Amino acid sequence: DLPRATAWHERKLDFADTPLSDAIAEANRYSRDQVVLDAPRLQNARISGVFEAGRNDLFVEGLQALVDLHVDRTDDGRFLLTDAPPASR
């Protein structure tokens, strides 16, 4: 898929049925603010969408719209993704 393969030229990350862990690894390549997945329930989750490279804050915001997860910002600037509390599921 040529548009997906060249999306990075436009500073876009284009995912189609991509494993969440792979999408996070790709997003982390373009940002100092790293995303860490600590949610065993989501290990096999797959996502689709277009995100702005280098803006992991927006990437995480988009993930929250796609999958049920909880986000904490650590003291060192990382985004820690964990399973959402049972009440929000």
PDB file with one MODEL, atoms N, CA, C and O in Angstrom:
MODEL        1
ATOM      1  N   ASP A   1       0.847  -1.174   0.000  1.00  0.00           N
ATOM      2  CA  ASP A   1       0.000   0.000   0.000  1.00  0.00           C
ATOM      3  C   ASP A   1       0.897   1.242   0.000  1.00  0.00           C
ATOM      4  O   ASP A   1       1.444   1.626   1.034  1.00  0.00           O
ATOM      5  N   LEU A   2       1.034   1.848  -1.148  1.00  0.00           N
ATOM      6  CA  LEU A   2       1.937   2.977  -1.322  1.00  0.00           C
ATOM      7  C   LEU A   2       1.604   4.169  -0.419  1.00  0.00           C
ATOM      8  O   LEU A   2       2.517   4.720   0.195  1.00  0.00           O
ATOM      9  N   PRO A   3       0.345   4.591  -0.311  1.00  0.00           N
ATOM     10  CA  PRO A   3       0.061   5.731   0.582  1.00  0.00           C
ATOM     11  C   PRO A   3       0.491   5.466   2.025  1.00  0.00           C
ATOM     12  O   PRO A   3       1.013   6.360   2.690  1.00  0.00           O
ATOM     13  N   ARG A   4       0.278   4.264   2.503  1.00  0.00           N
ATOM     14  CA  ARG A   4       0.652   3.928   3.882  1.00  0.00           C
ATOM     15  C   ARG A   4       2.171   3.922   4.018  1.00  0.00           C
ATOM     16  O   ARG A   4       2.709   4.410   5.012  1.00  0.00           O
ATOM     17  N   ALA A   5       2.860   3.375   3.027  1.00  0.00           N
ATOM     18  CA  ALA A   5       4.317   3.281   3.089  1.00  0.00           C
ATOM     19  C   ALA A   5       4.994   4.645   3.030  1.00  0.00           C
ATOM     20  O   ALA A   5       6.085   4.814   3.575  1.00  0.00           O
ATOM     21  N   THR A   6       4.366   5.614   2.381  1.00  0.00           N
ATOM     22  CA  THR A   6       4.981   6.938   2.241  1.00  0.00           C
ATOM     23  C   THR A   6       4.385   7.982   3.178  1.00  0.00           C
ATOM     24  O   THR A   6       4.755   9.154   3.105  1.00  0.00           O
ATOM     25  N   ALA A   7       3.478   7.583   4.047  1.00  0.00           N
ATOM     26  CA  ALA A   7       2.818   8.527   4.953  1.00  0.00           C
ATOM     27  C   ALA A   7       3.816   9.249   5.847  1.00  0.00           C
ATOM     28  O   ALA A   7       3.581  10.395   6.230  1.00  0.00           O
ATOM     29  N   TRP A   8       4.917   8.603   6.182  1.00  0.00           N
ATOM     30  CA  TRP A   8       5.879   9.239   7.078  1.00  0.00           C
ATOM     31  C   TRP A   8       6.485  10.500   6.461  1.00  0.00           C
ATOM     32  O   TRP A   8       6.939  11.383   7.189  1.00  0.00           O
ATOM     33  N   HIS A   9       6.497  10.595   5.138  1.00  0.00           N
ATOM     34  CA  HIS A   9       6.999  11.812   4.488  1.00  0.00           C
ATOM     35  C   HIS A   9       6.142  13.022   4.873  1.00  0.00           C
ATOM     36  O   HIS A   9       6.635  14.150   4.906  1.00  0.00           O
ATOM     37  N   GLU A  10       4.889  12.789   5.157  1.00  0.00           N
ATOM     38  CA  GLU A  10       3.965  13.842   5.569  1.00  0.00           C
ATOM     39  C   GLU A  10       3.822  13.904   7.085  1.00  0.00           C
ATOM     40  O   GLU A  10       2.910  14.544   7.608  1.00  0.00           O
ATOM     41  N   ARG A  11       4.735  13.232   7.783  1.00  0.00           N
ATOM     42  CA  ARG A  11       4.725  13.146   9.248  1.00  0.00           C
ATOM     43  C   ARG A  11       3.429  12.531   9.766  1.00  0.00           C
ATOM     44  O   ARG A  11       2.860  12.983  10.759  1.00  0.00           O
ATOM     45  N   LYS A  12       2.977  11.492   9.073  1.00  0.00           N
ATOM     46  CA  LYS A  12       1.781  10.761   9.480  1.00  0.00           C
ATOM     47  C   LYS A  12       2.145   9.311   9.732  1.00  0.00           C
ATOM     48  O   LYS A  12       3.011   8.748   9.064  1.00  0.00           O
ATOM     49  N   LEU A  13       1.483   8.723  10.689  1.00  0.00           N
ATOM     50  CA  LEU A  13       1.582   7.292  10.960  1.00  0.00           C
ATOM     51  C   LEU A  13       0.247   6.688  10.563  1.00  0.00           C
ATOM     52  O   LEU A  13      -0.792   7.057  11.111  1.00  0.00           O
ATOM     53  N   ASP A  14       0.268   5.773   9.625  1.00  0.00           N
ATOM     54  CA  ASP A  14      -0.956   5.203   9.072  1.00  0.00           C
ATOM     55  C   ASP A  14      -0.999   3.722   9.419  1.00  0.00           C
ATOM     56  O   ASP A  14      -0.203   2.930   8.914  1.00  0.00           O
ATOM     57  N   PHE A  15      -1.937   3.360  10.287  1.00  0.00           N
ATOM     58  CA  PHE A  15      -2.067   1.975  10.744  1.00  0.00           C
ATOM     59  C   PHE A  15      -3.371   1.373  10.242  1.00  0.00           C
ATOM     60  O   PHE A  15      -4.416   2.024  10.266  1.00  0.00           O
ATOM     61  N   ALA A  16      -3.305   0.137   9.789  1.00  0.00           N
ATOM     62  CA  ALA A  16      -4.488  -0.594   9.348  1.00  0.00           C
ATOM     63  C   ALA A  16      -4.443  -1.991   9.951  1.00  0.00           C
ATOM     64  O   ALA A  16      -3.632  -2.825   9.549  1.00  0.00           O
ATOM     65  N   ASP A  17      -5.316  -2.236  10.913  1.00  0.00           N
ATOM     66  CA  ASP A  17      -5.381  -3.524  11.593  1.00  0.00           C
ATOM     67  C   ASP A  17      -3.999  -3.925  12.116  1.00  0.00           C
ATOM     68  O   ASP A  17      -3.564  -5.067  11.969  1.00  0.00           O
ATOM     69  N   THR A  18      -3.326  -2.954  12.729  1.00  0.00           N
ATOM     70  CA  THR A  18      -1.962  -3.124  13.222  1.00  0.00           C
ATOM     71  C   THR A  18      -1.993  -3.532  14.688  1.00  0.00           C
ATOM     72  O   THR A  18      -2.761  -2.967  15.467  1.00  0.00           O
ATOM     73  N   PRO A  19      -1.168  -4.507  15.080  1.00  0.00           N
ATOM     74  CA  PRO A  19      -1.086  -4.829  16.514  1.00  0.00           C
ATOM     75  C   PRO A  19      -0.712  -3.578  17.311  1.00  0.00           C
ATOM     76  O   PRO A  19       0.164  -2.812  16.908  1.00  0.00           O
ATOM     77  N   LEU A  20      -1.372  -3.386  18.424  1.00  0.00           N
ATOM     78  CA  LEU A  20      -1.151  -2.196  19.243  1.00  0.00           C
ATOM     79  C   LEU A  20       0.316  -2.044  19.616  1.00  0.00           C
ATOM     80  O   LEU A  20       0.849  -0.935  19.579  1.00  0.00           O
ATOM     81  N   SER A  21       0.975  -3.135  19.974  1.00  0.00           N
ATOM     82  CA  SER A  21       2.381  -3.053  20.359  1.00  0.00           C
ATOM     83  C   SER A  21       3.254  -2.567  19.195  1.00  0.00           C
ATOM     84  O   SER A  21       4.211  -1.825  19.415  1.00  0.00           O
ATOM     85  N   ASP A  22       2.937  -2.972  17.974  1.00  0.00           N
ATOM     86  CA  ASP A  22       3.692  -2.507  16.801  1.00  0.00           C
ATOM     87  C   ASP A  22       3.441  -1.026  16.536  1.00  0.00           C
ATOM     88  O   ASP A  22       4.365  -0.288  16.193  1.00  0.00           O
ATOM     89  N   ALA A  23       2.192  -0.592  16.695  1.00  0.00           N
ATOM     90  CA  ALA A  23       1.853   0.819  16.484  1.00  0.00           C
ATOM     91  C   ALA A  23       2.575   1.694  17.509  1.00  0.00           C
ATOM     92  O   ALA A  23       3.079   2.764  17.170  1.00  0.00           O
ATOM     93  N   ILE A  24       2.624   1.242  18.748  1.00  0.00           N
ATOM     94  CA  ILE A  24       3.315   1.995  19.792  1.00  0.00           C
ATOM     95  C   ILE A  24       4.805   2.079  19.481  1.00  0.00           C
ATOM     96  O   ILE A  24       5.410   3.142  19.619  1.00  0.00           O
ATOM     97  N   ALA A  25       5.394   0.975  19.066  1.00  0.00           N
ATOM     98  CA  ALA A  25       6.823   0.989  18.723  1.00  0.00           C
ATOM     99  C   ALA A  25       7.101   1.977  17.596  1.00  0.00           C
ATOM    100  O   ALA A  25       8.097   2.699  17.639  1.00  0.00           O
ATOM    101  N   GLU A  26       6.241   2.015  16.597  1.00  0.00           N
ATOM    102  CA  GLU A  26       6.421   2.950  15.483  1.00  0.00           C
ATOM    103  C   GLU A  26       6.257   4.388  15.953  1.00  0.00           C
ATOM    104  O   GLU A  26       7.059   5.246  15.585  1.00  0.00           O
ATOM    105  N   ALA A  27       5.236   4.672  16.757  1.00  0.00           N
ATOM    106  CA  ALA A  27       5.020   6.028  17.265  1.00  0.00           C
ATOM    107  C   ALA A  27       6.199   6.486  18.121  1.00  0.00           C
ATOM    108  O   ALA A  27       6.592   7.651  18.064  1.00  0.00           O
ATOM    109  N   ASN A  28       6.759   5.581  18.907  1.00  0.00           N
ATOM    110  CA  ASN A  28       7.873   5.921  19.781  1.00  0.00           C
ATOM    111  C   ASN A  28       9.137   6.294  19.003  1.00  0.00           C
ATOM    112  O   ASN A  28      10.005   6.990  19.530  1.00  0.00           O
ATOM    113  N   ARG A  29       9.243   5.845  17.772  1.00  0.00           N
ATOM    114  CA  ARG A  29      10.406   6.191  16.944  1.00  0.00           C
ATOM    115  C   ARG A  29      10.478   7.687  16.651  1.00  0.00           C
ATOM    116  O   ARG A  29      11.550   8.208  16.345  1.00  0.00           O
ATOM    117  N   TYR A  30       9.346   8.377  16.744  1.00  0.00           N
ATOM    118  CA  TYR A  30       9.263   9.779  16.330  1.00  0.00           C
ATOM    119  C   TYR A  30       9.047  10.754  17.486  1.00  0.00           C
ATOM    120  O   TYR A  30       8.828  11.943  17.253  1.00  0.00           O
ATOM    121  N   SER A  31       9.106  10.272  18.723  1.00  0.00           N
ATOM    122  CA  SER A  31       8.799  11.150  19.850  1.00  0.00           C
ATOM    123  C   SER A  31       9.702  10.868  21.043  1.00  0.00           C
ATOM    124  O   SER A  31      10.072   9.725  21.310  1.00  0.00           O
ATOM    125  N   ARG A  32      10.050  11.943  21.758  1.00  0.00           N
ATOM    126  CA  ARG A  32      10.791  11.777  23.016  1.00  0.00           C
ATOM    127  C   ARG A  32       9.871  11.268  24.113  1.00  0.00           C
ATOM    128  O   ARG A  32      10.315  10.570  25.026  1.00  0.00           O
ATOM    129  N   ASP A  33       8.590  11.614  24.028  1.00  0.00           N
ATOM    130  CA  ASP A  33       7.605  11.199  25.032  1.00  0.00           C
ATOM    131  C   ASP A  33       7.137   9.788  24.691  1.00  0.00           C
ATOM    132  O   ASP A  33       6.201   9.599  23.915  1.00  0.00           O
ATOM    133  N   GLN A  34       7.798   8.813  25.279  1.00  0.00           N
ATOM    134  CA  GLN A  34       7.561   7.421  24.950  1.00  0.00           C
ATOM    135  C   GLN A  34       6.247   6.891  25.541  1.00  0.00           C
ATOM    136  O   GLN A  34       5.813   7.303  26.617  1.00  0.00           O
ATOM    137  N   VAL A  35       5.639   5.971  24.804  1.00  0.00           N
ATOM    138  CA  VAL A  35       4.423   5.297  25.236  1.00  0.00           C
ATOM    139  C   VAL A  35       4.818   3.898  25.688  1.00  0.00           C
ATOM    140  O   VAL A  35       5.546   3.192  24.991  1.00  0.00           O
ATOM    141  N   VAL A  36       4.329   3.502  26.869  1.00  0.00           N
ATOM    142  CA  VAL A  36       4.626   2.189  27.427  1.00  0.00           C
ATOM    143  C   VAL A  36       3.304   1.462  27.645  1.00  0.00           C
ATOM    144  O   VAL A  36       2.409   1.976  28.316  1.00  0.00           O
ATOM    145  N   LEU A  37       3.186   0.263  27.074  1.00  0.00           N
ATOM    146  CA  LEU A  37       1.973  -0.544  27.231  1.00  0.00           C
ATOM    147  C   LEU A  37       2.167  -1.536  28.357  1.00  0.00           C
ATOM    148  O   LEU A  37       3.021  -2.420  28.275  1.00  0.00           O
ATOM    149  N   ASP A  38       1.375  -1.393  29.411  1.00  0.00           N
ATOM    150  CA  ASP A  38       1.395  -2.314  30.542  1.00  0.00           C
ATOM    151  C   ASP A  38      -0.042  -2.769  30.786  1.00  0.00           C
ATOM    152  O   ASP A  38      -0.614  -2.546  31.853  1.00  0.00           O
ATOM    153  N   ALA A  39      -0.604  -3.409  29.770  1.00  0.00           N
ATOM    154  CA  ALA A  39      -2.009  -3.829  29.810  1.00  0.00           C
ATOM    155  C   ALA A  39      -2.130  -5.198  29.138  1.00  0.00           C
ATOM    156  O   ALA A  39      -2.377  -5.279  27.935  1.00  0.00           O
ATOM    157  N   PRO A  40      -1.959  -6.265  29.908  1.00  0.00           N
ATOM    158  CA  PRO A  40      -1.996  -7.609  29.320  1.00  0.00           C
ATOM    159  C   PRO A  40      -3.251  -7.879  28.482  1.00  0.00           C
ATOM    160  O   PRO A  40      -3.191  -8.612  27.495  1.00  0.00           O
ATOM    161  N   ARG A  41      -4.367  -7.300  28.866  1.00  0.00           N
ATOM    162  CA  ARG A  41      -5.612  -7.518  28.131  1.00  0.00           C
ATOM    163  C   ARG A  41      -5.526  -6.963  26.710  1.00  0.00           C
ATOM    164  O   ARG A  41      -6.251  -7.417  25.824  1.00  0.00           O
ATOM    165  N   LEU A  42      -4.652  -5.992  26.490  1.00  0.00           N
ATOM    166  CA  LEU A  42      -4.564  -5.328  25.191  1.00  0.00           C
ATOM    167  C   LEU A  42      -3.396  -5.821  24.332  1.00  0.00           C
ATOM    168  O   LEU A  42      -3.152  -5.269  23.259  1.00  0.00           O
ATOM    169  N   GLN A  43      -2.683  -6.828  24.776  1.00  0.00           N
ATOM    170  CA  GLN A  43      -1.517  -7.305  24.034  1.00  0.00           C
ATOM    171  C   GLN A  43      -1.859  -7.705  22.596  1.00  0.00           C
ATOM    172  O   GLN A  43      -1.038  -7.527  21.697  1.00  0.00           O
ATOM    173  N   ASN A  44      -3.046  -8.235  22.374  1.00  0.00           N
ATOM    174  CA  ASN A  44      -3.435  -8.671  21.027  1.00  0.00           C
ATOM    175  C   ASN A  44      -4.390  -7.702  20.332  1.00  0.00           C
ATOM    176  O   ASN A  44      -4.928  -8.013  19.270  1.00  0.00           O
ATOM    177  N   ALA A  45      -4.600  -6.528  20.930  1.00  0.00           N
ATOM    178  CA  ALA A  45      -5.496  -5.536  20.317  1.00  0.00           C
ATOM    179  C   ALA A  45      -4.892  -5.052  19.007  1.00  0.00           C
ATOM    180  O   ALA A  45      -3.672  -4.999  18.853  1.00  0.00           O
ATOM    181  N   ARG A  46      -5.757  -4.701  18.072  1.00  0.00           N
ATOM    182  CA  ARG A  46      -5.324  -4.181  16.779  1.00  0.00           C
ATOM    183  C   ARG A  46      -6.007  -2.832  16.572  1.00  0.00           C
ATOM    184  O   ARG A  46      -7.152  -2.629  16.977  1.00  0.00           O
ATOM    185  N   ILE A  47      -5.280  -1.915  15.932  1.00  0.00           N
ATOM    186  CA  ILE A  47      -5.844  -0.592  15.712  1.00  0.00           C
ATOM    187  C   ILE A  47      -5.715  -0.188  14.251  1.00  0.00           C
ATOM    188  O   ILE A  47      -4.887  -0.713  13.506  1.00  0.00           O
ATOM    189  N   SER A  48      -6.547   0.746  13.872  1.00  0.00           N
ATOM    190  CA  SER A  48      -6.483   1.369  12.552  1.00  0.00           C
ATOM    191  C   SER A  48      -6.678   2.862  12.753  1.00  0.00           C
ATOM    192  O   SER A  48      -7.475   3.292  13.587  1.00  0.00           O
ATOM    193  N   GLY A  49      -5.942   3.643  11.981  1.00  0.00           N
ATOM    194  CA  GLY A  49      -6.079   5.090  12.069  1.00  0.00           C
ATOM    195  C   GLY A  49      -4.843   5.788  11.565  1.00  0.00           C
ATOM    196  O   GLY A  49      -3.807   5.166  11.328  1.00  0.00           O
ATOM    197  N   VAL A  50      -4.964   7.090  11.404  1.00  0.00           N
ATOM    198  CA  VAL A  50      -3.855   7.930  10.964  1.00  0.00           C
ATOM    199  C   VAL A  50      -3.559   8.906  12.093  1.00  0.00           C
ATOM    200  O   VAL A  50      -4.461   9.563  12.613  1.00  0.00           O
ATOM    201  N   PHE A  51      -2.283   8.994  12.465  1.00  0.00           N
ATOM    202  CA  PHE A  51      -1.858   9.812  13.582  1.00  0.00           C
ATOM    203  C   PHE A  51      -0.686  10.682  13.156  1.00  0.00           C
ATOM    204  O   PHE A  51       0.039  10.339  12.223  1.00  0.00           O
ATOM    205  N   GLU A  52      -0.500  11.802  13.834  1.00  0.00           N
ATOM    206  CA  GLU A  52       0.602  12.705  13.527  1.00  0.00           C
ATOM    207  C   GLU A  52       1.881  12.191  14.180  1.00  0.00           C
ATOM    208  O   GLU A  52       1.936  12.036  15.400  1.00  0.00           O
ATOM    209  N   ALA A  53       2.904  11.926  13.379  1.00  0.00           N
ATOM    210  CA  ALA A  53       4.191  11.460  13.899  1.00  0.00           C
ATOM    211  C   ALA A  53       4.792  12.522  14.799  1.00  0.00           C
ATOM    212  O   ALA A  53       4.737  13.714  14.497  1.00  0.00           O
ATOM    213  N   GLY A  54       5.368  12.078  15.909  1.00  0.00           N
ATOM    214  CA  GLY A  54       6.010  13.002  16.833  1.00  0.00           C
ATOM    215  C   GLY A  54       5.091  13.591  17.876  1.00  0.00           C
ATOM    216  O   GLY A  54       5.543  14.312  18.766  1.00  0.00           O
ATOM    217  N   ARG A  55       3.812  13.297  17.782  1.00  0.00           N
ATOM    218  CA  ARG A  55       2.823  13.821  18.739  1.00  0.00           C
ATOM    219  C   ARG A  55       2.198  12.656  19.505  1.00  0.00           C
ATOM    220  O   ARG A  55       1.029  12.322  19.310  1.00  0.00           O
ATOM    221  N   ASN A  56       2.998  12.048  20.380  1.00  0.00           N
ATOM    222  CA  ASN A  56       2.484  10.912  21.128  1.00  0.00           C
ATOM    223  C   ASN A  56       1.352  11.302  22.068  1.00  0.00           C
ATOM    224  O   ASN A  56       0.566  10.445  22.472  1.00  0.00           O
ATOM    225  N   ASP A  57       1.256  12.579  22.423  1.00  0.00           N
ATOM    226  CA  ASP A  57       0.115  13.014  23.221  1.00  0.00           C
ATOM    227  C   ASP A  57      -1.186  12.812  22.441  1.00  0.00           C
ATOM    228  O   ASP A  57      -2.183  12.343  22.989  1.00  0.00           O
ATOM    229  N   LEU A  58      -1.162  13.170  21.165  1.00  0.00           N
ATOM    230  CA  LEU A  58      -2.346  12.977  20.322  1.00  0.00           C
ATOM    231  C   LEU A  58      -2.563  11.505  19.991  1.00  0.00           C
ATOM    232  O   LEU A  58      -3.703  11.051  19.890  1.00  0.00           O
ATOM    233  N   PHE A  59      -1.484  10.765  19.823  1.00  0.00           N
ATOM    234  CA  PHE A  59      -1.572   9.326  19.567  1.00  0.00           C
ATOM    235  C   PHE A  59      -2.282   8.638  20.734  1.00  0.00           C
ATOM    236  O   PHE A  59      -3.190   7.832  20.529  1.00  0.00           O
ATOM    237  N   VAL A  60      -1.864   8.961  21.948  1.00  0.00           N
ATOM    238  CA  VAL A  60      -2.475   8.360  23.142  1.00  0.00           C
ATOM    239  C   VAL A  60      -3.939   8.766  23.257  1.00  0.00           C
ATOM    240  O   VAL A  60      -4.787   7.948  23.612  1.00  0.00           O
ATOM    241  N   GLU A  61      -4.232  10.016  22.960  1.00  0.00           N
ATOM    242  CA  GLU A  61      -5.624  10.484  22.986  1.00  0.00           C
ATOM    243  C   GLU A  61      -6.471   9.676  21.990  1.00  0.00           C
ATOM    244  O   GLU A  61      -7.595   9.283  22.302  1.00  0.00           O
ATOM    245  N   GLY A  62      -5.932   9.437  20.811  1.00  0.00           N
ATOM    246  CA  GLY A  62      -6.632   8.626  19.818  1.00  0.00           C
ATOM    247  C   GLY A  62      -6.806   7.196  20.269  1.00  0.00           C
ATOM    248  O   GLY A  62      -7.855   6.593  20.043  1.00  0.00           O
ATOM    249  N   LEU A  63      -5.789   6.646  20.906  1.00  0.00           N
ATOM    250  CA  LEU A  63      -5.901   5.272  21.409  1.00  0.00           C
ATOM    251  C   LEU A  63      -7.032   5.153  22.420  1.00  0.00           C
ATOM    252  O   LEU A  63      -7.762   4.162  22.440  1.00  0.00           O
ATOM    253  N   GLN A  64      -7.168   6.175  23.258  1.00  0.00           N
ATOM    254  CA  GLN A  64      -8.244   6.146  24.254  1.00  0.00           C
ATOM    255  C   GLN A  64      -9.614   6.110  23.597  1.00  0.00           C
ATOM    256  O   GLN A  64     -10.560   5.563  24.164  1.00  0.00           O
ATOM    257  N   ALA A  65      -9.730   6.683  22.412  1.00  0.00           N
ATOM    258  CA  ALA A  65     -11.006   6.650  21.694  1.00  0.00           C
ATOM    259  C   ALA A  65     -11.235   5.285  21.037  1.00  0.00           C
ATOM    260  O   ALA A  65     -12.376   4.900  20.782  1.00  0.00           O
ATOM    261  N   LEU A  66     -10.155   4.561  20.765  1.00  0.00           N
ATOM    262  CA  LEU A  66     -10.262   3.277  20.070  1.00  0.00           C
ATOM    263  C   LEU A  66     -10.377   2.082  21.003  1.00  0.00           C
ATOM    264  O   LEU A  66     -11.110   1.134  20.722  1.00  0.00           O
ATOM    265  N   VAL A  67      -9.653   2.131  22.114  1.00  0.00           N
ATOM    266  CA  VAL A  67      -9.643   0.996  23.054  1.00  0.00           C
ATOM    267  C   VAL A  67      -9.817   1.502  24.472  1.00  0.00           C
ATOM    268  O   VAL A  67      -9.466   2.641  24.782  1.00  0.00           O
ATOM    269  N   ASP A  68     -10.359   0.655  25.328  1.00  0.00           N
ATOM    270  CA  ASP A  68     -10.613   0.995  26.716  1.00  0.00           C
ATOM    271  C   ASP A  68      -9.314   0.833  27.502  1.00  0.00           C
ATOM    272  O   ASP A  68      -8.895  -0.287  27.796  1.00  0.00           O
ATOM    273  N   LEU A  69      -8.678   1.961  27.841  1.00  0.00           N
ATOM    274  CA  LEU A  69      -7.433   1.914  28.594  1.00  0.00           C
ATOM    275  C   LEU A  69      -7.313   3.128  29.482  1.00  0.00           C
ATOM    276  O   LEU A  69      -8.026   4.118  29.318  1.00  0.00           O
ATOM    277  N   HIS A  70      -6.398   3.033  30.425  1.00  0.00           N
ATOM    278  CA  HIS A  70      -6.127   4.133  31.361  1.00  0.00           C
ATOM    279  C   HIS A  70      -4.737   4.672  31.052  1.00  0.00           C
ATOM    280  O   HIS A  70      -3.822   3.897  30.774  1.00  0.00           O
ATOM    281  N   VAL A  71      -4.568   5.981  31.098  1.00  0.00           N
ATOM    282  CA  VAL A  71      -3.292   6.620  30.788  1.00  0.00           C
ATOM    283  C   VAL A  71      -2.811   7.406  32.001  1.00  0.00           C
ATOM    284  O   VAL A  71      -3.553   8.197  32.582  1.00  0.00           O
ATOM    285  N   ASP A  72      -1.564   7.174  32.367  1.00  0.00           N
ATOM    286  CA  ASP A  72      -0.896   7.969  33.400  1.00  0.00           C
ATOM    287  C   ASP A  72       0.335   8.584  32.771  1.00  0.00           C
ATOM    288  O   ASP A  72       0.997   7.950  31.950  1.00  0.00           O
ATOM    289  N   ARG A  73       0.648   9.807  33.148  1.00  0.00           N
ATOM    290  CA  ARG A  73       1.881  10.455  32.697  1.00  0.00           C
ATOM    291  C   ARG A  73       2.892  10.307  33.823  1.00  0.00           C
ATOM    292  O   ARG A  73       2.644  10.763  34.939  1.00  0.00           O
ATOM    293  N   THR A  74       4.023   9.677  33.548  1.00  0.00           N
ATOM    294  CA  THR A  74       5.029   9.451  34.577  1.00  0.00           C
ATOM    295  C   THR A  74       5.885  10.706  34.764  1.00  0.00           C
ATOM    296  O   THR A  74       5.848  11.624  33.944  1.00  0.00           O
ATOM    297  N   ASP A  75       6.651  10.732  35.849  1.00  0.00           N
ATOM    298  CA  ASP A  75       7.515  11.879  36.149  1.00  0.00           C
ATOM    299  C   ASP A  75       8.549  12.115  35.060  1.00  0.00           C
ATOM    300  O   ASP A  75       8.985  13.249  34.859  1.00  0.00           O
ATOM    301  N   ASP A  76       8.946  11.068  34.359  1.00  0.00           N
ATOM    302  CA  ASP A  76       9.953  11.226  33.304  1.00  0.00           C
ATOM    303  C   ASP A  76       9.330  11.475  31.927  1.00  0.00           C
ATOM    304  O   ASP A  76      10.024  11.420  30.912  1.00  0.00           O
ATOM    305  N   GLY A  77       8.018  11.749  31.893  1.00  0.00           N
ATOM    306  CA  GLY A  77       7.364  12.151  30.650  1.00  0.00           C
ATOM    307  C   GLY A  77       6.774  11.035  29.812  1.00  0.00           C
ATOM    308  O   GLY A  77       6.228  11.296  28.740  1.00  0.00           O
ATOM    309  N   ARG A  78       6.870   9.796  30.275  1.00  0.00           N
ATOM    310  CA  ARG A  78       6.290   8.690  29.512  1.00  0.00           C
ATOM    311  C   ARG A  78       4.779   8.633  29.702  1.00  0.00           C
ATOM    312  O   ARG A  78       4.245   9.110  30.704  1.00  0.00           O
ATOM    313  N   PHE A  79       4.101   8.043  28.722  1.00  0.00           N
ATOM    314  CA  PHE A  79       2.674   7.752  28.812  1.00  0.00           C
ATOM    315  C   PHE A  79       2.551   6.277  29.157  1.00  0.00           C
ATOM    316  O   PHE A  79       2.918   5.427  28.347  1.00  0.00           O
ATOM    317  N   LEU A  80       2.046   5.957  30.334  1.00  0.00           N
ATOM    318  CA  LEU A  80       1.886   4.581  30.773  1.00  0.00           C
ATOM    319  C   LEU A  80       0.444   4.160  30.527  1.00  0.00           C
ATOM    320  O   LEU A  80      -0.484   4.710  31.121  1.00  0.00           O
ATOM    321  N   LEU A  81       0.263   3.168  29.638  1.00  0.00           N
ATOM    322  CA  LEU A  81      -1.068   2.671  29.295  1.00  0.00           C
ATOM    323  C   LEU A  81      -1.331   1.395  30.074  1.00  0.00           C
ATOM    324  O   LEU A  81      -0.562   0.437  29.994  1.00  0.00           O
ATOM    325  N   THR A  82      -2.420   1.388  30.826  1.00  0.00           N
ATOM    326  CA  THR A  82      -2.802   0.224  31.612  1.00  0.00           C
ATOM    327  C   THR A  82      -4.269  -0.109  31.331  1.00  0.00           C
ATOM    328  O   THR A  82      -5.001   0.684  30.740  1.00  0.00           O
ATOM    329  N   ASP A  83      -4.673  -1.292  31.765  1.00  0.00           N
ATOM    330  CA  ASP A  83      -6.078  -1.664  31.618  1.00  0.00           C
ATOM    331  C   ASP A  83      -6.937  -0.673  32.389  1.00  0.00           C
ATOM    332  O   ASP A  83      -6.593  -0.254  33.495  1.00  0.00           O
ATOM    333  N   ALA A  84      -8.057  -0.309  31.786  1.00  0.00           N
ATOM    334  CA  ALA A  84      -8.990   0.603  32.445  1.00  0.00           C
ATOM    335  C   ALA A  84      -9.577  -0.086  33.674  1.00  0.00           C
ATOM    336  O   ALA A  84      -9.743  -1.306  33.685  1.00  0.00           O
ATOM    337  N   PRO A  85      -9.888   0.687  34.695  1.00  0.00           N
ATOM    338  CA  PRO A  85     -10.538   0.099  35.879  1.00  0.00           C
ATOM    339  C   PRO A  85     -11.849  -0.574  35.490  1.00  0.00           C
ATOM    340  O   PRO A  85     -12.511  -0.123  34.556  1.00  0.00           O
ATOM    341  N   PRO A  86     -12.239  -1.635  36.178  1.00  0.00           N
ATOM    342  CA  PRO A  86     -13.459  -2.372  35.829  1.00  0.00           C
ATOM    343  C   PRO A  86     -14.709  -1.509  35.700  1.00  0.00           C
ATOM    344  O   PRO A  86     -15.566  -1.810  34.870  1.00  0.00           O
ATOM    345  N   ALA A  87     -14.841  -0.452  36.486  1.00  0.00           N
ATOM    346  CA  ALA A  87     -16.044   0.382  36.449  1.00  0.00           C
ATOM    347  C   ALA A  87     -16.232   1.072  35.090  1.00  0.00           C
ATOM    348  O   ALA A  87     -17.360   1.390  34.716  1.00  0.00           O
ATOM    349  N   SER A  88     -15.142   1.305  34.348  1.00  0.00           N
ATOM    350  CA  SER A  88     -15.288   2.027  33.084  1.00  0.00           C
ATOM    351  C   SER A  88     -15.460   1.100  31.887  1.00  0.00           C
ATOM    352  O   SER A  88     -15.662   1.573  30.769  1.00  0.00           O
ATOM    353  N   ARG A  89     -15.386  -0.184  32.096  1.00  0.00           N
ATOM    354  CA  ARG A  89     -15.524  -1.142  30.998  1.00  0.00           C
ATOM    355  C   ARG A  89     -16.956  -1.386  30.633  1.00  0.00           C
ATOM    356  O   ARG A  89     -17.237  -2.169  29.726  1.00  0.00           O
TER     357      ARG A  89
ENDMDL
END
